[in-house]
Every structure is written in C-alpha cells, then in structure tokens.
Amino acid sequence: MDCRILIVEDEARLREVLCDYFRSKGERPVEAENGRKALELAEQETFDAVLLDIMMPGLDGFSVCRALRREQDVPIVFLTALSDEEDKLLGYELGADDYVTKPFSLSILYAKTMALIRRTRGNMRMGDRLEAAGIVLDLRSQRVFAGKREVALTPKEYALLRCLMQNKNMVMSREQLLVKCWGYDYEGESRAVDTHIRRLREKLGEHAASIKTVIKAGYRLEG
C-alpha cells in the first residue's frame, strides 16, 4: 500500500525489527526513539498510522496519544506489555484504535495496521471530501490535491486548509484559526497563523490564489 508508518519505540532492537518488517512489505516506516521525537515528526508530516509503545521514559505513550488526538485522526496502535483491562480502557478513551500485547506476531501487527488504514481511508463518499477552487481535500485519508497534483502538508497546514474550506467564502480571523487549529490552550503568537498560511500557499502553487488575505481581519478561501 506504500503507507507511511510512524513507529515509536524506545527499544532500539525492536524498533529496527519493526522498521525492517514493514519496509519488506513495501511500506515506508519512520522511526522515533521517544515520545517527544514522535510529536516533532507528526508536526512535520502526515502519517497513515502510528505504532506507539506505552512504557517509554519521559513522555509515555498515553501522553503522546492524547497530544496526537488533539491534532489528527491517524490510526494509533499501542504496542505494550500491559495487559491490564484498566490500561486498555484508558488507551481507548484517549483515542487508540487497537492494542497489540508484547510479545506479538509481526504478521498479525502488520495485518491489523493495514486493516485500520484501509478502514480509515474507506471508499470516498459524498461528505468525505471538500472541494473548492481546484483544491480537493479527502477527509478520510487526509490527502490533499491541488488540481491533479497531490500536496504533502504538515498536520497544522492541513488543519488550516480544512478550516478555510469548511468556511468557504467566509472571513476567518487569526484568533478563530488559532482556536480551531491550535486549541484553546495555545499560548503562542497569532502570527503563527501567518507563517503557516505562507507555507501552505507555497505548497498549493497556482491554487494558492484562492486564499485571500483580508486586511485587519484575517483570511478567506474563495470557492
């Protein structure tokens, strides 16, 4: 399927085995040795699935899952030695899609991961996509197309574009975009919106003209 899989595991040998196995299946694994690295990578690019160890030093898997769920709906599979029912319930409450208890079968883990990805992508139905000004956003797979060209966006860029497309022809202030894309507890400057809009425009190329700057007001996507 040529999927990008983020593998978050602090045990180097297991991480290497997982990456080698998924690579042998034609997928594109990206490895992270801890939770903070995983969140950095997830901020920079979009993944089709995340395999997430729970028991990691520093930022554990539960914390990473919680942070990821504030940003995106990527399938998350916990890799864990924990088999306690309360731990599993907590994981599901935080947004995990499945659990695989160590030691596990690589073939079973692969099958579960691919099944989740297929389920997430699904068959595109009406309501599963947004279209405006030659830009198509597939809500299920989180893929973006400008004309016939697929555009690789970071999660924040994707969130901004989705928000603008969902509010097509309406002016969205920087404050509104911050709340919708960064969350109520974001303490950064509103100029962060300007920086991400600039990068989004660069990636959209000629289709970027549909994102208008409204002086002293914010941004509007014209459909």
N, C-alpha and C positions, 0 to 999 in steps of 0.2 A: 504493500500500500504506500510505501515511501513516506512514512509518517515521522514527524519529529517528536521524539520521546525524551522528556527530561527525567533523568534517573538521579535521585537524591539519596545517597547512601554514604555514611561516614567510613564504612569498612572498605578499604581500597581494593582488596582482592575480590570481594563480592561485586563491587561496582564495576570492576573490569570484566568479570564474567558476564554480568548483565548486559553491558555495552556490546561485548563481542557477540553474544547470542542474538540480540536484536539487530545488530549490523548484519549478521549472517542471514537474517530473514529479509533483508532489503530495506530495513528501516534506518532512520538517522538519529541515533541516540546522542544526547548531550549530557555530560555528567557534572554533578555538583557534589562536593565533599561535605557540605554542611548546609544548614537552613538559610543562612544569610546569602551564600553564593546562589542558592536556588532562587531566592527572591530577586536578586540582581539580574539573573538570566531571564526570569519571567517578565521583568520590567523592560528588557531589551527586545524580546521577540516572543512570538506566539507558538505554543506547543500544542500537539494533538492530544497528548496525555502526559500525566506526571506519575511516576512511581516514587513513592515517598516513604522513607524509613521513619519510624516514630521515635525510637530511642537514639537521639543524637545529642552531643554536648552543645551547650549554648542554646540555640533556637531549635526546639524539638519539632517533630512532625506535626503535632496538633497545632502549634503556633503558625507554622508555615501554611498549613491547610486553611486556617482561619484568614490569614493575610491574602492568600490566593483567591479565596472565595469573595473577597471584597472587590476584586478586580475582574474576574472572568469565570466562565463556566466550564473550564477544561476538565476532562475526566481525571479523577485522582484515585489511585490505588495505593493503599497503605501496605508497606512491607514491614511486618512486625513479628516479634517473638511473643507479643502479648496476646493471650487468648481469652482473657477475662471478658465477660459479657459487658461489664460497665465501660471498659476501654473501647470496645467495639461500638457501643451505643454512642459514646462521646464522639467518636470519629464520624459516625453517620450524621450526628447532629451538626457537626462542623462542616459537613458537605462532602465527605468522602463517598466515592461511588462503590468501592469494594475493598475487601481485605484479603491479603494472602499471608498466611502464617508461616514463619520460618520453622524448619527448612521447607522449601517449596519446590515444586517441579517447574523448571524453566518453560516447558511446553505449555503447562497449564496457565502460568502467568502470562505468557505471550497470547494465548487464546483469549483469556479474559480481557486483556488490554485491547486487543484488536476488536473484540465484540463491543466494548464500550465506545471505541472510536466510531465504529460503524453505526451504532445506535445514536450517537451524538450527531453525526453527520446526517444520517437518515436519508430519506428521499425528499428532495426540496419540494415543499408545498407552498401554496399561497399563504402569506403571513410569516413565512420563514425567511423572507428576503426583503430588503429595502432597495429601491431604485430611485435615482434622481440624477439628472444631468449627465447621463452616461456612466454613472458610478453604480455598481451593484454590490450590496453587502449581504452575504449569506450568513444569517444569524445562527444557523446550526453549526456550521464548520468554522465560523469566524474568518472566512476568507473574503477578500475584497478585490474587486475587478474594476479597473478604470478602462472603459472600452473593452477590448479583448485581452488586455494585459492584466495579469494578477499582480497585486501590490502587497508587499510584505510590510505590515505595520506593527509597531510595538503595541502592547495592551492599552496604554494611555492614548495613543493616536487612534486606535480602533474605537475606544470608548468615546472620544471626542467626535469622530466621524459619525458614529451611530447616533449620538445625541443630536447632532446637527441634522441628520437625515430624518430622525423621528420627529423633529420640529421644523420640517422643511418650510422655507419662506417666512419663518419667524425669527426675530432677533433674540439671540441668547447672550445675556451679559456674561462677563468673565466670572462673576460670582456664581451665577447659575451653573456654569460649566464646571467650576471648581467643586461645587456641592455634588453634582451628578457624577462626575468622573473621578474625583479625588476623595470624596466623602466629607461628612460634616466636621470631622475632627482634623482636617488638613490645616496645618499652620503655616504653610508657605505663602509666597507672594502670588498675587493674581497674575503677574507677568509670566508665571509658569505656563499659563494658557497660551500666551502669545508665542512662546518658544515652541510648544508642541504643535500649534497651528502652522507655524512656519515650516517645521519639518514635515508635517502632513501635506502641505501644499507642494513641497519639493518632490515628494513621492508620487503624488497624483499627476504631476506633469501638467499637460494642457487642460486636464479636467479640474485643476485647482481653481480656475477662474470662477467656478460656481460658488466658492466660499468667499463671501464678501465681508470686508471689514466695515462696520458701521461706526463712524467716528463718535467717540464718547459714549458708545452704547454696548458694543460687543461684536458678535459675528452672526452672519445669516447664510444659510445654504439655499441657493435659488434652484428650484426644480423646474 
